[in-house]
Amino acid sequence: MRLLAAILLVLPVSGLTDEEYRKLQPELRLKNKGWASLPWRATVTGAREAALKEKKPIFMMVDTGNPIGFA
């Protein structure tokens, strides 16, 4: 972890230009993604019950809880 912090301190900071941001902005909108319109359940049990009733598959997203994605 210390090595990662040291590398991040040495790397130059380069942000997006306004033009790059405007180009990427539509891609970052979650409402534009097909999966964002799927109905969701807070529990696996609730999802299983709904899937059985509606005869549809379950789409499950799992997150480790770490905001930068490292376990």
N, C-alpha and C positions, 0 to 999 in steps of 0.2 A: 504494500500500500504506500509505503514511503517513496518507493521508486516511482510509482505513478504520480504522486504529488510533485516530486522533483521534476519529472518530465513535463508536467503541465506548467510548472513555473518557468521552464526554459523556453517552451514553445512560444512563438510570437502570437499575439492576439490579433486575429483578423475577423472582423465582423462582416455581415452582409451589406452590400450596397443597397440603396433604395430600389434600384432596378431589379436586383437579384431577389429581394424580398417580395416585390410585387409579382414576380414570376413564380415564386414558390408558394405564395399565400393560398391560392386555390387548392393546392395539393394538401395543405395543412388543415383545411376545414373538414372536420369529421362528418358533418352532415352530408358531404359529397360522397362518402364511402357507402357502398351497398350494405355492409354489415352493420352500420350505425342505425339503420332503420328496423333491424330485427327486434322483436319484443324480447325483454330479458327478465330473468328471475334472479332473486338474491340468493337462493339456495339450490343445491343440486336436487334435493327432494322435490321442490316446486317445479323445477325444469323437467324432471322425469315424469311427474304427474301430467304436466301440460303436454309433453311430447307423446305420451301414451294416449291421452285424450284426443289430441289433434292428429295423431299418426304422422308426426314429423320428427326429423332428427334433432339432436341437441348440438348446438355450436357452443363450445366452451373456450373461454379465454382464461388463462391462468397466469398470474403474476407473482413473482417472488416477494414483492413488496418493496424492493430496493429501487429508488427512483432512477438510478443510473444503470440498472439492469445486471449488476453483479450479484451472484449468490454468496 
